[in-house]
Amino acid sequence: MNETLARPSRALAAAVLAALLAGCGSDTGATPSDATPDGPPAGCTGGVIEADLEADPLSGPGVDPATGELQPPPEGSSYTVSATYGIPRPGDAVMEKYVQYFGAVQAQLASQPGLVAIQLAQSSSCGSGRTLAVWSSTEAMYEFVMSPAHVAAMDAVDELVHPNYAVTHWEAAGAAEVTMAEGARRMQASDA
């Protein structure tokens, strides 16, 4: 899991901050060509999976190392799944702040009790990032949400991420409900 969390990316940082705030673009800070100076590219939203979305595999203690599949929750229980979407605001000053907050959030996640698995994804066409986190319980998810690193990032989200960021969470009894597509579907439903 640490390798996944260590991957630096502007969009990835945005997704982690935007969401793991309720809870991927390029390392050069390039902005998609149809983005406006004060808004995200047309058609880029949390409720629609980007055509060029590149997702890392799920990683974490709840992932079977032989198959890469999420292990089922304990008998009679379910997982809490959180999904996030975000597009960073442009600018070198913003990127410096991302690096600062993202590093603290990464460190927190790497040792966070109750984190079962995480998946990170990015889209260069939208400059967006997505996260999918699997938690042992809703309480475990909120323990992370209220951690000092996460609270500091939440306080800074409006200056770092475009306002179309999205966050959702749900209960899942099995791996079929733990996908980026399911997160996007739920984000779209909450916008309706």
Secondary structure, DSSP 4 states (H G I P E B T S, - for coil): -HHHHH---HHHHHHHHHHTT-----TT----TT-BTTBPPTT--TTS--TT-EEPPPBSTTB-TTT-PBPPPSTT--EEEEEEEE-BPPSHHHHHHHHHHHHHHHHHHHT-TTEEEEEEEEETTTTEEEEEEEES-HHHHHHHHTSHHHHHHHHHHHHHB-TT-EEEEEEESSGGG-SHHHHHHHHHHHH-
